[in-house]
Amino acid sequence: MRATPFFVKGVVSAAVLIALTLCPAMLEAQTTAASIQGTVSDDTGAVLPGATVNIKAVETGLTRTVVTDHEGRYFAPQLPLGEYEVHGELAGFRAAVRRGIVLTLNRDAIVDLTLGVGG
């Protein structure tokens, strides 16, 4: 029995459709980056908008700087995997540092910081 051109076209179309459907999932599984996010607040728990957060990769020295939004939140996406230090500061407050933050495949980190009053 010989395959008809219609049958062959249908099989090829189905294969292309399946490949396109699976492609985003395969690309997502290949990601080699992660994110660090969190909230910066003071000793009383009040959020601190406008605080500067420096995120430094320990092995490479790569530094990303972000600023907290009106709710004291920050977000640093697409960071290479590895170990990080997170440093938060705002005028009138003591700086806070968190060390030993390790980003691994498919694991993002939440790092909340508390800044003490006084400079």
BAFI-3210 file (N, C-alpha, C; in Angstrom, 3 decimals, decimal comma, padded with zeros to 6 digits):
// residues 119
n [1|2|3|4|5|6|7|8|9|10|11|12|13|14|15|16|17|18|19|20|21|22|23|24|25|26|27|28|29|30|31|32|33|34|35|36|37|38|39|40|41|42|43|44|45|46|47|48|49|50|51|52|53|54|55|56|57|58|59|60|61|62|63|64|65|66|67|68|69|70|71|72|73|74|75|76|77|78|79|80|81|82|83|84|85|86|87|88|89|90|91|92|93|94|95|96|97|98|99|100|101|102|103|104|105|106|107|108|109|110|111|112|113|114|115|116|117|118|119]
n.u [000,844|000,531|001,471|-000,623|-000,290|-001,786|-001,998|000,723|001,269|-000,415|000,745|003,260|002,467|001,272|003,505|005,088|003,418|003,347|006,062|006,342|004,630|005,904|008,325|008,544|008,455|010,728|012,695|012,380|013,213|015,886|016,949|019,430|019,509|018,459|016,476|016,556|014,591|012,723|011,749|012,367|012,588|012,105|013,141|010,658|009,019|007,942|007,732|010,348|010,462|012,454|014,919|018,271|019,434|022,081|023,286|025,543|027,563|029,468|031,579|032,220|032,109|030,241|027,843|024,581|022,352|019,427|016,375|014,062|010,484|007,380|006,243|008,303|009,479|011,765|013,273|015,348|015,904|017,029|019,667|022,920|023,581|024,794|026,709|025,670|025,835|023,731|023,062|021,616|020,635|019,813|019,529|019,870|019,515|020,941|022,996|022,220|023,349|023,237|024,634|025,812|023,780|022,508|021,977|020,369|019,588|016,336|015,500|014,588|015,451|014,245|014,919|014,618|015,227|016,178|016,555|018,244|017,443|019,288|022,438]
n.v [-001,165|002,168|005,371|008,169|011,499|013,326|012,056|011,988|014,746|015,386|013,952|015,167|017,795|017,393|016,552|018,864|020,624|019,406|019,636|022,441|022,960|021,709|023,030|025,573|024,501|022,902|024,839|026,325|024,489|024,531|026,777|028,796|030,571|032,535|034,207|036,892|038,133|040,303|042,018|045,183|046,464|048,408|048,312|048,239|046,992|048,477|049,168|050,075|052,203|053,064|052,175|051,113|048,177|046,075|043,428|040,931|038,698|036,209|034,609|035,791|038,550|040,081|042,635|043,641|046,296|047,340|049,131|049,561|049,370|051,279|049,732|048,676|046,521|044,526|043,265|041,162|039,818|037,082|036,278|034,876|031,470|030,581|031,691|034,389|037,731|039,933|043,280|045,879|049,321|052,606|056,077|057,335|054,962|051,926|049,810|046,576|043,237|040,178|037,042|034,132|033,333|031,112|030,515|028,139|025,839|026,290|027,342|030,053|032,858|034,276|037,097|038,889|042,030|043,787|046,981|048,777|051,635|054,652|055,966]
n.w [000,000|-000,813|000,429|000,348|-001,086|000,447|002,922|003,716|003,864|005,995|008,130|008,280|008,878|011,394|012,864|012,805|014,205|016,736|017,441|017,586|019,694|021,849|021,934|023,498|026,124|026,135|025,785|028,139|030,041|029,560|030,727|032,302|034,361|037,187|039,728|042,155|044,706|046,893|049,949|051,403|054,596|057,660|061,170|062,461|060,732|058,724|055,273|052,963|050,532|047,660|048,511|047,956|046,453|046,204|044,359|044,357|042,572|043,952|042,884|040,378|040,638|039,397|039,506|040,247|040,445|041,987|042,745|045,382|045,027|045,468|047,430|048,815|047,577|045,637|042,596|040,843|037,951|035,784|036,629|036,601|037,563|040,821|043,737|045,839|047,295|049,050|049,433|051,168|051,321|052,581|052,923|056,205|057,469|058,817|056,899|055,491|055,110|053,382|053,125|051,307|049,589|047,376|044,045|042,173|039,511|038,367|040,830|042,498|044,603|047,632|049,321|052,003|053,520|056,491|057,568|060,003|062,044|061,813|060,824]
ca.u [000,000|001,345|000,924|-001,092|000,302|-002,578|-001,611|002,077|001,147|-001,031|001,723|004,272|001,833|001,105|004,835|005,494|002,580|003,819|007,363|006,130|003,984|006,878|009,503|008,686|008,757|012,123|013,524|012,291|014,018|017,280|017,358|020,571|019,466|017,469|016,231|016,501|013,595|012,424|011,218|013,244|011,787|012,873|012,986|009,259|008,282|007,483|008,491|011,222|010,584|013,638|016,164|019,149|019,822|023,170|023,352|026,879|027,969|030,715|032,641|032,586|032,108|029,137|026,951|023,335|021,762|018,002|015,799|012,750|009,321|006,608|005,889|009,539|009,860|012,749|013,305|016,513|015,755|018,070|020,999|023,597|023,572|025,977|026,547|025,489|025,661|022,719|023,375|020,587|020,950|018,968|020,004|019,214|019,395|022,126|022,953|022,058|023,997|022,974|025,620|025,535|022,573|022,926|020,976|020,547|018,659|014,908|015,285|014,774|015,643|013,563|015,837|014,084|016,240|015,714|017,540|018,085|017,448|020,583|023,323]
ca.v [000,000|003,360|006,526|009,245|012,793|013,948|011,408|012,438|016,141|015,382|013,473|016,215|018,908|016,998|016,540|020,262|021,167|018,841|020,235|023,827|022,937|021,291|023,895|026,446|023,703|022,484|026,018|026,672|023,531|024,816|028,030|028,735|031,795|032,545|035,571|037,197|039,160|040,416|043,269|045,879|047,141|048,866|047,485|048,143|046,267|049,406|048,980|051,188|052,486|053,814|051,602|050,536|046,797|045,609|041,970|040,650|037,301|036,018|034,044|036,621|039,969|040,734|043,320|044,202|047,223|047,610|050,025|049,068|050,119|051,969|048,773|048,143|045,273|044,578|042,063|041,083|038,596|036,641|036,239|033,587|030,591|030,690|032,254|035,843|038,554|040,960|044,405|046,910|050,562|053,772|057,163|057,385|053,600|051,081|048,849|045,156|042,345|038,737|036,276|032,711|033,098|030,271|030,322|026,896|025,632|026,275|027,742|031,480|033,160|035,416|037,626|040,087|042,740|044,718|048,034|049,413|053,090|055,246|055,846]
ca.w [000,000|-000,980|001,124|-000,532|-000,737|001,510|004,179|004,045|004,304|007,321|009,106|008,430|009,590|012,790|013,484|012,991|015,265|018,005|017,732|017,998|021,000|022,851|021,906|024,678|027,314|026,045|026,013|029,550|030,784|029,281|031,335|033,217|035,149|038,261|040,184|043,579|044,981|048,308|050,477|052,339|055,617|058,822|062,381|062,864|059,700|057,687|054,040|052,618|049,101|047,262|049,039|046,938|046,731|045,352|044,329|043,834|042,389|044,695|042,039|039,222|040,952|038,686|040,430|039,720|041,399|041,793|043,753|045,803|044,555|046,513|048,478|049,383|046,898|044,556|041,769|039,962|037,159|034,853|037,234|036,401|038,733|041,664|045,075|045,835|048,484|048,832|050,301|051,075|052,027|052,392|053,782|057,509|057,994|058,750|055,796|055,827|054,147|053,505|052,365|051,138|048,784|046,253|042,994|041,431|038,406|038,699|042,226|042,720|046,021|048,256|050,326|052,636|054,288|057,503|057,819|061,299|062,013|062,143|059,667]
c.u [000,893|000,675|000,521|-000,432|-000,469|-002,187|-000,236|002,043|000,567|-000,058|002,784|003,687|001,675|002,452|005,317|004,703|003,037|005,154|007,217|005,484|004,984|008,061|009,597|009,034|010,215|013,045|013,517|013,165|015,508|017,797|018,511|020,652|018,384|017,272|016,349|015,480|013,335|011,844|012,236|012,356|012,693|012,589|011,536|008,419|007,731|008,354|009,253|011,322|011,868|014,945|016,961|019,558|020,887|023,281|024,650|027,133|029,345|031,846|033,131|032,702|031,026|028,194|025,745|022,766|020,314|017,526|014,408|011,636|008,570|006,147|007,121|010,037|010,937|012,757|014,499|016,425|017,019|019,485|021,641|023,575|024,872|025,651|026,537|025,510|024,644|022,916|022,308|020,970|019,961|019,453|019,180|019,054|020,742|021,944|022,758|022,697|023,576|023,949|025,164|024,242|023,012|021,757|021,327|019,455|017,228|014,609|015,595|014,858|014,815|014,444|015,252|015,176|015,583|016,843|017,247|018,148|018,808|021,565|024,717]
c.v [001,232|004,546|007,598|010,553|013,494|013,387|011,902|013,881|016,213|014,956|014,547|017,403|018,595|017,013|017,969|020,883|020,666|019,468|021,673|023,912|022,611|022,230|024,825|025,680|023,263|023,665|026,415|025,750|023,801|026,068|027,847|030,028|031,660|033,995|035,657|038,308|039,215|041,767|043,861|046,659|047,630|047,955|047,290|047,344|047,164|049,231|050,249|051,354|053,273|053,312|050,993|049,142|046,397|044,098|041,592|039,151|037,122|035,567|035,010|038,104|040,750|041,367|043,853|045,078|047,478|048,507|049,510|049,981|050,739|051,042|048,109|046,876|045,534|043,242|042,159|039,769|038,263|036,754|034,889|032,767|030,752|031,304|033,786|036,429|039,626|042,040|045,477|048,141|051,661|054,835|057,200|056,026|052,902|050,060|047,432|044,325|040,917|038,017|034,826|032,408|032,318|030,090|029,054|026,788|025,489|026,619|029,226|031,729|034,366|035,858|038,941|040,697|043,665|045,706|048,690|050,931|053,601|054,994|055,567]
c.w [000,000|-000,297|000,124|-000,131|000,394|002,868|004,638|004,541|005,720|008,401|009,356|009,196|011,067|013,514|013,753|014,140|016,638|018,397|018,215|019,376|022,101|022,963|023,119|025,952|027,315|026,298|027,478|030,389|030,610|029,991|032,311|034,019|036,205|038,695|041,701|043,733|046,470|048,655|051,447|053,295|056,739|060,014|062,808|061,867|058,612|056,446|053,692|051,100|048,826|047,839|047,882|047,377|045,709|045,493|043,626|043,746|043,010|043,767|040,967|039,539|040,230|039,711|039,686|040,806|041,014|042,932|044,095|045,296|045,734|047,635|049,082|048,726|045,849|043,834|040,832|039,183|036,366|035,416|036,939|037,701|039,513|043,011|045,011|047,237|048,122|049,889|050,090|051,862|051,655|053,373|055,070|058,167|057,924|057,627|056,336|054,723|054,441|052,589|052,219|050,402|047,552|045,294|042,228|040,380|038,913|040,159|042,364|044,225|046,441|049,412|050,837|053,509|055,299|057,776|059,155|061,165|062,458|061,054|060,022]
res [m|r|a|t|p|f|f|v|k|g|v|v|s|a|a|v|l|i|a|l|t|l|c|p|a|m|l|e|a|q|t|t|a|a|s|i|q|g|t|v|s|d|d|t|g|a|v|l|p|g|a|t|v|n|i|k|a|v|e|t|g|l|t|r|t|v|v|t|d|h|e|g|r|y|f|a|p|q|l|p|l|g|e|y|e|v|h|g|e|l|a|g|f|r|a|a|v|r|r|g|i|v|l|t|l|n|r|d|a|i|v|d|l|t|l|g|v|g|g]
***
